[in-house]
Amino acid sequence: MRTMLINPPYQTITNRWGVGHQVPLGLLLVGGGLVDHGHEVSLLDAEAMRLSCAQVAAEVRRRKPDVVMTGHAGSTPAHPVCMEMFEAIRQVSPGVTCVYGGVFPTYHDEQVLRRHRAVDVVVRGEGEATAVALLNALQDDSRDGHDALAGVEGLTYRSVDGIVRTPDRSAIPDLDEYRAAWELIDDWDRYECFGRGRAAIVQFSRGCPHRCTYCGQHGFWKRWRHRDPSALVDEIAWLHDEHGIRFVTFADENPTTLGDVWTSFLDAMARRDVDVTFFATIRATDVVRAADRLDLWHKAGLRYVLLGIDTTDPAVLAQVRKRSSTRDDFEACRLLREHGIHSIIGHVVGLGDEKRADLRRARQALARYDGDYLNAMYATPHSWTSFAREQEQRRVVQEDQRRWDYRHQVLEQRHLRPWHLFAAVKWLELSFHLRPRRLRRLFLVRDPTERKEAWWTARHTGLVWLAEILDFVRNVRFSHQPRPLSQWPER
């Protein structure tokens, strides 16, 4: 069947002024299985091309697919845009089958179908195997006139009898069974990161064995699995040789879960000696555990590590079941710095009920950690997390779901008005990045490539900081009559 994969036209300050647009890996992984099973597949990256929903609909009408599929890595804030896009498509192409996947629709499948007639099918959970089975069933359904979708696991869809929800599909046992359809990308120059040139995203593993209360990844992916390390090295080398990829981001939640497997990948990557720089999200405890192997991390190309430190308050760390300590966080930053790997500290505001004094202590603690970059975020209560269930009586001050993106306050803080909290977070970011020790490191970078990259990153970090202030003043609005989270229908 003719299938059109669409990365929705969801725009953020970060992809415009920060790291830039990144390849839609989830859609490419779905596309690989469809192509390999004989379907005619095309990709429209409406986000990177900065198209409007009307322009997307016009392109769908021009290409005349049988099926359109969409989903987004920022599944919750992108949902309103996805629905607007489907409505526009339905207006000009009423006969096309509209399929929607991702984390948010997985947990709100029936709600999506009840509220949005433009959506025909929701794919729940991992999409690769389900998408192939879905398209095969749609072909059978068109030939035989029966409800072939009923036999496809992992679907929720609308039929003449109402909404049908098939059984869940088991997790894919072998992640190497489905490849990314890199051939669908028609312009690699749209995707760059950290000033290193062309960039790609890969996935070494899926899932996470930890149970942090604010995160739902362990539930979505069901269990931790990994790819063949040698196969991934071959893929990265091919991307570099064939498409000039210089920067690779790992989409993994926790790639270091099995230290020996992660080390085998890094060892093979180092032996291959490919000129590629890596970014990965890694727990501080895993950095500390690998202290004697960090030279290999650097040699393999790992240059940026996002540490989910989340909070500098030990009591809050225990409350969210982080299973780490402030000592681990401090030590991880120190070890990465000693081995020439940049640490990006992920700090979340709103996990507790902070006061001004709490934010001041956090600022002082983060300065002691002496990381390279700070990614300050806001707690976001996704309905599928235990954090959301624990916070049901807290009030929602941000009713625009497009801003449930970790970059905007969602939950009310009893001791801080929204503009007070925003100002405190901006001051936290500014004071962190203008620390004398950090500025000294920035000015003393000797390698020309690293110096160019460091200044590119500093410039774009500043642009995002300024753009978020301007957006807050011009566009961000908070509810005058906030409702408790338990009454919020779209979470």
N, C-alpha and C positions, 0 to 999 in steps of 0.2 A: 504494500500500500504506500501511497505517497504521503510521507509524514514530514511535517515542518516543526522543528524544535525551536522554540522562541525563548531567548533570555529576555525577560520583561524589561520595559523602559523605566526601571527603578533607579533614581538618581540620588546620590548622597554627597555631602560635602567631602567625604573622604575620597570617593572615586573621582571627584572633580579636581580637588586641590591637594589631596594627599598621595597615597601610593598609586592611584590610578585604577583603571579598569583591569580586571583579571579574567582569565578564560573561564567560561561556565563549565567547570569540570563535571558537575552532576549531569548536565544535558549531554555532554560528550560521551560519558560512560553509558548512558542510555542509548545514545546513537550508535555506539560501537556494536552492541548486540543486535540492534535493528538492521544495520547495514550487513552484518555477517549472516543474518537470516533472510537476506534477499529483499529487504524493503528499500524503497527509494527515499532517502533521507536528505534534508537540507537544514541548515542552521541560520537563524536570523538573530544576531546579537543586538537587540534594540537598545540595550543599556549602553554598550560601548559606542554604538552609532548615534546615541542620543536622539532616538526617534520619539515621536508622540504616539499615543495609542491609535490615533487616526491614521498615521503613516504605517504603523504595523498592520492595521486592518487592510489598508490598500495593498500592502505587499502580499498579504495572505490571499486576497482576491486575485492578484496577478499570478501567483504561483499555483493556485488551485489545488491545495493538498486535500487528501481525504481526512487527515487527522492533524490537529495541532496539539503540541504538548508544551507545557511550561512548568517552571518551578524556579526557585531562587535560593541561594545560600542564605540570604537574609530573609528567611521565610515569613516571619511574623510581620515586620514592617513593610515587606514587599507585597503582602496579601491584597491590600486595597488597590494597588496598581495592577496586579494580576487580574482582579475582577473587572476593573475598568477596561483593561485590554480585551478580555474575553467578551464583554458587552459590545465593544466596538467591532470585534471580529464577527460576532453573531449578526450584527446589523447588515453587513455586506456579504457574508458567506453563511447563510442560515443552515446549509446542509453539512457543514464541516463538523466533525466530532471533536469536542474540546476536552482535553485531558489535563488534569492538574495534579502535580506531585510535590513532595517536600515535607518538611517537619510539621509546619502549621496545618496543612490540610490532612495530614495523617491523623492528627489528634482532634480535628474539627470537621471530619469528613461529612457526616450527615448534616451538620449545621451549614456547611458550604453549599451543599446541594439544595437544601431547603430555601436558602436565601438568594441563591444566584442561579437562575434558570439557564444562564449561558454556559454553565459547566455541566458536562455530561457524565464524566467519570473522574473519580479521585483514585490515584494510585497511593496506597499506604505503604510506608516503610521503604526499603531499598527498591529502586525502580528498574534495575536492569532486566532481571528475569521476568518480572511482572509485565513490563512494557512489551517484550517479545510475545509473551502468551496473550496479551491483550490484542495486539494487532493481528495475530493469527486467528483469534476468536472473532474479531470484527470481520475478517474475510469470510470465515465460515458462516457468520450470522447473515451477511449480505447474500450469500449463496442459498442458504437453507431456510432463512426466515425464522429461525428459532433463537432463543436467548442463550447464545453460546458463552456469554460473559459469566454466566452463573458458575461455570466450571473453572474460572480463573481465580486463583488465590490472590489475596491482597488488594481487592478492588471494592470500592463503594460506588454505586452507579444508580442512575434513575431509569426505571423501567415502567411499563404500563401499569404495573401493580404497586408502584411506589418506589421507595429507596431500598435497594438491595445491598447487603453487606456480606461479602464472601469471607471465608475463613482467612486468618492471617497467613502470610507466606513465611516459611522458615528463612533464617538468615542464609545468605549465599555461602556455602562452605569453602569455595575456592575463589578468592578475589581475582586471580589471574584468568578466570574463565571469560570475563568480560573486559574488553579493551576500551580505551578512550578513542573515539573517532576523530583523531587530530586532523584528518583530511577535510573535515567540514569547516575548518577555520580558513577563511579566504584572505585575511589580512592580519598577519602576526604583529605588525607595527602598532596595532591598537592596544597591545598588552605589554606594558612595561612596569618595572617595580624598582624602587630604591635607586633610580638613576643608572642601573646596570644594563639597560637595554632590554631586549625582548625577554618576556617572562612567561612561565607556565606554572600550573598547579598540578601536583600529583598526589596520590594517596598510597602510603605504604601500609597503613593499617586502618581498621575501623573499630570503633567502640572504645570503652574505657572501663576498667575494673573498679574504679572509685565511685563513690555515691555522694558527691557534693550536692547539697540540697537544692541549689539554684540551677543546676545543670541537668538536662534531660537526655544527654547523648547516650548514656548507658542503656536507657530504655528504648531509644529509637533503633540503635544498631544491634541490640539484643546481647551480643557477646563480642569480645575482642578477637580479631583475626588479623593476619598479616599476609602480605604478598611474598612471593619468592624474591629474596633480596637481589639475586643475580638478574632476574627478569626486569626488575625496576631499574637497576644500573644500566642495562642495555637500552631501556626505553629513554632514560635521561640522556645517555650518550647519543642516541638517534635524534632526539629533539635538538640537541646542540649541533650535531653535524648537518642535519637536514634543514633545520629552521632557524639556526643561529640563536638558540635559547641560551641566555647567560644567567638567568635568575630563576630559581625554582622554589615555590612555596609548598610545604607539606600541609595538606588539608586534614591531617590526622588530629584526633583529640589527644592521643597519648602514644606516640610512636615508640617510646622507650619502655613500654610495659614489660617486654622480655629483653633484658639488657643484652644477652648474647646474640639474639636475632638482629637487634639494632646495630650492634657492633659488626656483625658479619656484613651488613649492608654498607656501613661506613668503610670497612676494610676493603671491600670490592670497589667502592667508589674511589678511594684513595689510590688503589693500584691502577685504576683506569685513567686517572689523571686528566679528567675532563674539566675545562675552564668554566665551571658553573658554581654559583654561590647559592647557598640554601638558607631558607627561613623555616623554623619549626616551633611549634608550641610544645613546651616540655615542662614537667613539674620540677620544682626546686629540689625536691627530695631525690629525683632521678639524676639531676646534675651532680649533687653531692655524692651519690652512690657511684657515679662514673668518674670521680675525681682523677683517678689514675689513667683514664682513657681520653681525657679532653684534648690531648695533643692530636689524637686520631680524628676527633670531631672537626678540629680546625683543618687538618690536612685533607679531609674529605670534602671540604668546602662549606661547612656550616659556619655562618657568620652572624646570624641573628637568631636569638632564642627569646620567645615570648614566655615569660614566667607568670603563671597565674597565681600571683601572690595574694591578690584579692583584698586583704586587709592586714594592717599591722597590729591589730588587737588580738591577742591570744584567745580571749574569751569568744570573740566572733569566729575565729578560725575553728574552734571546737564546736560552736553552734551550727556552722554550715557543714560540719563533718569533712573538713579539708584534709585531715590526716597529715598535716605538716606543722612546722613550727616557725616562729620568727627567726630562730637560729639557723634553720635550713635556708630560709629566704636570704638572709644576710650572706651566708656562706656561698650560696649559688651565685649571687652577683659577683662576689670576690673571685671565685674560681673562673667564671666565664671571662672576666676582665683580664685575669692573669694569662689566659690562653688566647687572647685576641678575638674573643667572640662577644658581640654586642648583646647586652641584656635589655629587654624591653619589659618593664614592670607593668603587669596588668593589675590595676587597683580599682576596686569596686566600692562606690559610695552608696549607702542605703541598705546594706545588708543588716545593719543595726540601726538604732534610732540615734543617729549622731547629733552631738551638740557642737558648738563652735570649738570648744576645748578639744573634742575628739579629732576634729579636722586639723587643728594645730598640732596635736601630737602625731597624727599621721604624716603631716608634712615634715616634721622633724625626723621621724623614723625613716621615711623614704630617702631623705637626704643622707642618713647614715648608711643605708644600703648601697648608695653610690652607684646605682645602675646607669645605663646610658640613655634610655628613653623611658618616658612614662605614658602609659595608655590609661587615662582615667575614665572610668565607665560608671554607669548608674545601674543599680539592681533592677532587673526587669522580670516581673512575675509571670512566666509562661505557665499556662494552666497544667501542663503535664509534669511539672516539677513539684517536689515536696515543699520547696520554698514558697510557692504560690499558695499551697494549702495552709501553710503555717501563717501566712500573712493576710488571710482572708478579711480580717477586720480593718486592715489599713486601707486608707482611701486613695482612689486613683485621681491624680491631679492632671494627668495628660490623657485626653480622650482621643487624640488623633493617633490611630494605630501606626501610621507611617513613622511616628517618632518613638515607637517601642524598639529602638535600635541600639540600646546601650549607650547612646550618645546624648540622650535626653532623660530628664527625671520623669519617672512614671508614678512612683508612690510618694505619698505625702510624708514629710518629716515633721514630727510634732514641734520640734524646737527651732526649725529653720524654714522661713518662707522660701518659695522656689527661687526668687532672684537672689536671696542670701546664699542659698546652696550653690547656685550657678557661679556666683562671684567667687565663692570659696574654692570651687573646683578649678576655675580659671587661674586663680592665684596659686593654687597647688601646682598646676602644670607649669606656670611661668617660673615660679621660684625653683622648681626642680631642674628645669632645663637651663636656667641661668646661674646655676651653682658655679663658683670659681673653679673647682676641681674639674667639672665637666667641660667648661669653656677652655681650660688649659689643655685638656686632652684634644679638644676639637682643633685648636690652633697649632698643636704640635704634631699632627698627622703628617708623616713624611712621604709615604707611598703616594704617587700622583693619583692612581686609581681610587685608593681609599679616601684620599683627601677630597676628590671630586664627589664621591658618594656621600661622604660625611656632610659636606656643605649642601648637597642636593637634599639630603634628609632634613637638615636643620631648616632650610628654606621652606620646605613643604610642611614641616611640623608647625612652623610659624604661620603659614598661610591658613592651615586648618584652624589653628587657634583663633586667628582674627576672623575667619569666615563664620565660625560658630558663635562668636560674640555678635557679629552683625546679624546673623540669622535669629539669634535669641531676641534681639531688640526689635527686629522687623516682623518676624513671622511666628515666633513661638507664643502660644496662648495656653493658659491653664484654666481648668474648670473653676467656676465660681461656686459651684455646688457639687463638690466631689462626692462620688458614691463609694461605698466599701467595695473592695475587690471582689467579694462574694457576689455582688450584684452586677459585675461588669461582664457583659455578654461576649466580648470579642477577645478575651485574654487567651 
